[in-house]
């Protein structure tokens, strides 16, 4: 869970730089794989090269977060079985 929290915090930091009001438009939780998967389709506001670069960073970090969260879910199920 520590790895997920670290990636989630990094993702929040990048999103705050890219779009300071992003939390108001976020409809799913970043604590679930579905929320991370939604950000893999993120489109940053603006048309500058910096906006495109930040967009790509958000997408990559979201993919990492989704993978970590999926692994946590699998391990949780294995432990409970």
Secondary structure, 3 states (H helix, E strand, C coil): CHHHHHHHHHHHHHHHHHCCCHHHHCCCCCCCHHHHHHHCCCCCCCCCHHHHHHHHHHHHHHHHHHHHHHHHHHHHHHHHC
